[in-house]
Amino acid sequence: MSRKDKPLPLLEHVTITDVAAEGKALAKVDDMVVFVPFVVPGDVVDLQVRRKKHSYAEAEAVKFHQLSPLRSQPFCRHFGLCGGCKWQCLKYEEQLKAKQKQVYDNLTRIGKIELPPMEADNALQGRVEGFHPILGSEHTRAYRNKLEFTFSNKRWLTYEEISQNVVYENMNAVGFHIPDCFDKVLSVDECFLMDDVNNRIRNGIRDYAYDKGLSFFDLRQQTGLLRNMMIRIAEHSDGITETMLLLQLCTNEMTGETDAKGRPLYREIPSGAGTPLGKQIEELMEYVTNTFPEITSLLYVVNNKANDTIGDLEVHVVKGEPFIMEEMEGLRFKVGPKSFYQTNSQQAYNLYKVARTFAGLTGNELVYDLYTGTGTIANFIARSCRKVIGIEYVPEAIEDAKVNASLNGLDNTLFFAGDMKDILTEEFIRTHGRPDVIITDPPRAGMHADVVNVILQAEPERIVYVSCNPASQARDLQMLCEKYRVVGVQPVDMFPHTQHVENVVLLHRKDDVDVV
């Protein structure tokens, strides 16, 4: 006889007490911690437990008895379904407090870091030393310069739609993936993360595809013409806006056969000029060109792989150049479809200003910029130091960095492509010089231990650590504090209405800690 699972409990009149990781909030019921999405501290709610472990549970608010004064009315009708902007229900000033606390807790609890005293002003207004209040974003909507949307033939149905017992003939959608449902996409009519151009382009292409019967991607079968779309915008100081659209197309079809392991085999449908599929693509591009004249760079790639990465794919240019131009403090940066550029342009400028301020440049320093990406930080600080050496894993990004340096007339930059732990060695330092300052901006996972050890051996006077993940940053700082002391901390909010936060930390070598 099979054992029946006990029904999960309903917890009544529970007060939400704090914010937690992954955009959730938490409450305590007896000795159990309960994680709850889409609520804020001060809400009094009934919670239906959805998952229970020994010391914690995950639950859903099914009834609100009292709304918190910290609560804000969500502005997007997709709130609660879409995986983004989970903190819309929390007032922005409270979001900033939570992010400041997140940084402080990570550095002190994970890294066991001794932090400098709290300051009243941010690092751009006051002194460099100290733990500074978070830099909030001036714009909390339409702040992104890049968005990606997925086409799918498996639209997410809401509980209300399912309850109607209706068979929907059209299950195609373009929008965002539903969390924890990799092959389901929420149909998005309006997104507030970018200028309204994203809504007009996305909805226009969707309606055209419906009208013409274009196939949407099937993630499980790996077939369907329309796969993904990426929109980038760049707003210039002269008021001109550039807009890039990159469409990912799939030309696979199943053969009906399988390989030795039972996996389906595919063939590529001919899509050259004169073929039926080629005509579909040509007419789609003609529609986009004629309907959206604001698109200055229209591109597409054919992606028949099992993932959405395009780094190894040929980009076809339909209109304009294969890039748009970002501006920052008189500098210009080419941003292509494969380029990394911070998605909040205005806050990126503030972030880089903090990094430059923390670096304390006088014009005489040799600076190493680790994980330089397309060289944005390196090129941004080049006019303030003697020389910058940038290192990055992605060769295409390094080529972009070199192009951007040349574009801006910078002749004191040098860029290298390769795995950081393989390039940044003692021999490299002996060849190119011991850095006075190291700026490091690693991916979310942080730095490899070998990289940290080489930094410790290089012994620059100052280290500026820029991070999008204070938890991994805290782990790395703990290792760096063997020879360094944290003297400045500046959190920066790049992503309003989310739990994500950037953080910049200044370290001084311990024998130089009193040198300002």
Residue pairs with C-beta under 8 A, 6 or more apart in sequence:
8 48
8 49
8 50
8 51
8 52
9 49
10 46
10 47
10 48
10 49
10 62
11 29
11 34
11 46
11 47
11 48
11 49
11 59
12 46
13 44
13 45
13 46
13 65
14 27
14 29
14 34
14 44
14 45
14 46
14 47
15 27
15 42
15 43
15 44
16 25
16 26
16 27
16 36
16 39
16 40
16 41
16 42
16 43
16 44
16 45
16 68
17 25
17 26
17 27
17 28
17 41
18 25
18 26
18 41
19 25
19 26
19 40
19 41
19 90
19 98
19 499
20 26
20 35
21 499
22 499
23 37
23 86
23 87
23 498
23 499
24 35
24 36
24 37
24 86
25 35
25 36
25 37
25 39
25 40
25 41
25 43
26 33
26 34
26 35
26 36
27 33
27 34
27 36
27 47
28 34
31 55
32 55
32 56
32 57
33 55
33 56
33 57
34 47
34 49
34 56
34 57
34 58
34 59
35 56
35 57
35 58
35 59
36 45
36 47
36 58
36 59
36 60
36 61
37 60
37 86
38 61
38 79
38 80
38 86
38 89
39 45
39 61
39 89
40 68
40 70
40 71
40 89
40 90
40 94
41 68
41 70
41 94
42 66
42 67
42 68
42 69
42 70
42 71
43 61
43 64
43 66
43 67
43 68
43 71
44 64
44 65
44 66
45 61
45 62
45 63
45 64
45 65
46 61
46 62
46 63
46 65
47 59
47 60
47 61
47 62
48 59
48 60
48 62
49 57
49 58
49 59
50 58
50 59
50 60
51 57
51 58
52 58
70 90
70 91
70 94
71 89
71 90
71 91
72 88
72 89
72 90
72 91
72 92
73 89
74 80
74 88
74 89
75 88
75 141
75 192
76 82
76 85
76 88
76 190
76 191
76 192
77 189
77 190
78 186
78 188
78 190
78 191
79 85
79 88
79 89
81 156
81 158
81 178
81 186
82 175
82 176
82 186
82 188
83 176
83 177
83 178
83 179
84 176
84 193
84 497
84 498
85 192
85 193
85 497
85 498
86 497
86 498
86 499
87 95
87 98
87 496
87 497
87 498
87 499
88 497
90 98
92 136
92 140
92 496
92 497
95 493
95 496
95 497
96 134
96 136
96 493
98 499
99 134
99 491
99 493
99 499
99 501
100 133
100 134
100 491
102 470
102 499
102 501
103 134
103 470
103 489
103 491
103 501
103 503
104 115
104 131
106 470
106 471
106 473
106 474
107 113
107 115
107 470
107 473
107 474
107 477
107 486
107 489
107 505
108 115
109 474
110 471
110 474
110 475
110 478
111 473
111 474
111 475
111 477
111 478
111 481
112 478
113 474
113 477
113 478
113 481
113 486
114 485
114 486
115 131
115 486
115 489
116 129
116 130
116 131
116 486
116 487
116 488
116 489
117 130
117 131
118 130
118 131
119 126
119 127
119 129
119 130
119 131
119 132
119 133
120 126
120 133
121 132
121 133
122 132
122 133
122 134
122 135
122 490
123 130
123 132
123 354
123 357
123 358
123 488
123 490
123 504
124 135
124 350
124 353
124 354
124 357
126 132
128 357
128 358
128 360
128 487
128 488
128 506
128 516
129 487
129 488
129 506
129 516
130 488
130 489
131 488
131 489
132 488
132 489
132 490
132 491
134 491
134 492
134 493
134 501
135 347
135 350
135 354
135 490
135 491
135 492
135 493
136 493
136 496
137 143
137 344
137 346
137 347
137 493
137 494
137 496
138 346
139 346
139 496
140 496
140 497
141 192
141 193
141 496
142 192
142 193
142 194
142 195
142 196
143 193
143 344
143 346
143 347
143 496
144 193
144 194
144 343
144 344
145 194
145 232
145 233
145 234
145 235
145 326
145 341
145 343
145 344
145 345
146 194
146 230
146 231
146 232
146 233
146 341
146 343
147 191
147 193
147 194
147 198
147 230
147 231
148 228
148 229
148 230
148 231
149 174
149 175
149 176
149 188
149 202
149 228
149 229
149 230
149 231
150 174
150 175
150 176
150 177
150 185
150 217
150 227
150 228
150 308
151 172
151 173
151 174
151 185
151 209
151 216
151 217
151 224
151 226
151 227
151 228
151 229
152 172
152 173
152 174
152 183
152 184
152 185
152 216
152 217
152 218
152 219
153 171
153 172
153 215
153 216
153 217
153 218
153 224
154 171
154 173
154 183
154 184
154 185
154 218
154 219
155 168
155 171
155 172
155 173
155 184
155 185
155 186
155 187
156 173
156 178
156 181
156 184
156 185
156 186
156 187
157 168
161 168
170 210
172 206
172 209
172 210
172 216
173 185
173 186
173 187
173 216
174 185
174 187
174 188
174 202
174 205
174 206
174 216
174 226
174 229
175 185
175 186
175 187
175 188
176 185
176 186
176 188
177 184
177 185
177 186
178 184
178 185
178 186
182 219
183 219
183 220
188 202
189 199
189 203
190 199
191 198
191 199
191 202
194 231
194 233
195 233
195 241
197 231
197 233
197 243
197 294
198 231
200 292
201 229
201 231
201 245
201 288
201 292
201 295
202 229
202 231
204 288
204 291
204 292
205 226
205 229
205 247
205 284
205 288
208 214
208 284
208 287
208 291
209 216
209 226
209 284
212 280
212 283
212 284
214 225
214 226
214 280
214 284
215 223
215 224
215 225
215 226
216 224
216 225
216 226
217 223
217 224
217 225
217 226
217 227
217 228
217 250
218 224
221 254
221 264
222 250
222 252
222 264
222 266
222 304
222 306
223 250
223 252
223 253
223 254
223 266
224 250
225 249
225 250
225 251
225 277
225 280
225 281
226 247
226 249
226 250
227 248
227 249
227 250
227 303
227 308
228 247
228 248
228 303
228 308
229 245
229 246
229 247
229 248
230 244
230 245
230 246
230 248
230 337
231 243
231 244
231 245
232 243
232 244
232 246
232 324
232 335
232 337
233 241
233 242
233 243
233 244
233 324
234 241
234 242
234 324
234 325
234 326
234 327
234 335
234 345
235 241
235 345
236 242
236 325
236 327
237 327
241 294
242 296
242 297
242 324
242 325
243 292
243 294
243 295
243 296
243 297
243 324
244 295
244 296
244 297
244 298
244 299
244 323
244 324
244 335
244 337
245 288
245 292
245 295
245 297
245 298
245 299
246 299
246 300
246 301
246 310
246 315
246 337
247 284
247 288
247 299
247 300
247 301
248 300
248 301
248 303
248 308
248 310
249 271
249 281
249 300
249 301
249 302
249 303
250 302
250 303
250 304
251 268
251 269
251 271
251 277
251 302
251 304
252 266
252 267
252 268
252 269
252 304
253 266
253 267
253 268
253 269
254 264
254 265
254 266
255 264
255 265
255 266
255 267
257 264
257 265
258 264
258 265
259 265
266 304
268 304
269 275
269 277
270 277
270 278
271 277
271 278
271 281
271 302
272 278
273 282
281 300
285 298
285 300
285 318
288 295
288 298
288 318
289 295
289 298
289 318
289 319
295 319
295 320
296 319
296 320
296 321
296 324
297 317
297 319
297 320
297 321
297 322
297 323
297 324
298 317
298 318
298 319
298 320
299 315
299 316
299 317
299 318
299 322
299 337
300 315
300 316
300 318
301 310
301 313
301 314
301 315
301 316
301 337
302 313
302 314
302 316
303 310
303 313
310 337
310 338
311 338
311 394
311 396
315 322
315 336
315 337
315 338
322 336
322 337
323 334
323 335
323 336
323 339
324 334
324 335
325 332
325 333
325 334
325 335
326 332
326 333
326 335
326 341
326 345
327 333
328 345
328 348
328 349
328 352
328 376
328 380
329 349
329 380
331 379
331 380
331 404
331 408
332 404
332 407
332 408
333 341
333 374
333 376
333 379
333 404
333 407
334 400
334 403
334 404
334 407
335 341
335 374
336 400
338 396
339 374
339 396
339 397
339 400
340 373
340 374
340 397
341 348
341 374
341 376
342 348
342 351
342 376
342 494
343 494
344 494
344 495
347 492
347 493
347 494
347 502
348 376
348 494
350 492
351 466
351 492
351 494
351 502
351 504
352 376
352 377
352 380
352 381
354 490
354 492
354 504
355 377
355 381
355 439
355 441
355 464
355 466
355 504
356 380
356 381
356 384
358 462
358 464
358 488
358 490
358 504
358 506
359 365
359 367
359 381
359 384
359 385
359 437
359 439
359 462
359 464
360 437
360 462
361 367
361 381
361 384
361 385
361 437
362 385
363 384
363 385
363 386
364 385
364 386
364 436
365 385
365 386
365 435
365 436
365 437
366 385
366 386
366 387
366 389
366 433
366 434
366 435
366 436
366 437
367 378
367 381
367 385
367 387
367 388
367 389
367 435
367 436
367 437
367 438
367 439
368 388
368 389
368 390
368 391
368 424
368 435
368 437
368 438
368 439
368 458
368 460
369 375
369 377
369 378
369 381
369 388
369 389
369 390
369 391
369 439
369 440
369 441
370 391
370 420
370 424
370 438
370 439
370 440
370 441
370 442
370 447
370 451
371 391
371 392
371 393
371 420
371 440
371 441
371 442
371 443
372 378
372 390
372 391
372 392
372 397
372 398
372 401
372 415
372 441
373 392
373 394
373 397
373 401
373 441
374 397
374 400
374 401
374 404
375 390
375 392
375 397
375 398
375 400
375 401
375 402
375 404
375 405
375 413
375 415
376 404
377 439
377 441
377 466
378 388
378 389
378 390
378 401
378 405
378 413
378 415
379 388
379 401
379 404
379 405
379 408
379 410
379 413
381 388
381 439
382 388
382 405
382 410
382 412
382 413
383 410
385 412
385 437
386 412
387 412
387 413
387 414
387 433
388 412
388 413
388 414
389 413
389 414
389 415
389 416
389 432
389 435
390 398
390 401
390 413
390 414
390 415
390 416
391 415
391 416
391 417
391 418
391 420
391 423
391 424
392 398
392 401
392 415
392 416
392 417
393 417
393 418
393 419
393 420
394 417
395 417
397 417
398 415
398 416
398 417
401 413
401 415
402 413
402 415
405 411
405 413
405 415
414 432
416 423
420 442
420 447
420 448
420 451
421 448
421 450
421 451
421 454
424 451
424 454
424 455
425 454
426 454
426 457
429 435
429 454
429 457
429 458
434 458
434 459
434 460
435 458
435 460
436 460
436 461
436 462
437 460
437 461
437 462
437 463
437 464
438 455
438 458
438 460
438 462
438 463
438 464
439 463
439 464
439 466
440 447
440 455
440 463
440 464
440 465
440 466
441 466
441 467
442 467
442 472
442 476
443 468
444 468
444 469
444 472
445 469
445 472
446 467
446 469
446 472
446 473
446 475
446 476
447 455
447 476
449 479
452 476
452 479
452 480
455 463
455 480
456 479
456 480
456 482
456 483
459 483
459 509
460 509
461 508
461 509
461 512
461 515
462 506
462 507
462 508
462 509
463 480
463 484
463 506
463 507
464 504
464 505
464 506
464 507
465 473
465 476
465 477
465 480
465 504
465 505
465 507
466 502
466 503
466 504
467 473
467 502
467 503
467 504
467 505
468 494
468 500
468 502
470 501
470 503
473 503
473 505
477 486
477 505
477 507
480 507
481 507
483 509
483 510
484 507
484 508
484 509
484 510
485 507
485 508
485 510
485 513
486 505
486 506
486 507
487 506
487 507
487 508
487 513
488 504
488 505
488 506
489 503
489 504
489 505
489 506
490 503
490 504
490 505
491 501
491 502
491 503
491 504
492 501
492 502
492 503
492 504
493 501
493 502
494 500
494 501
494 502
495 501
508 515
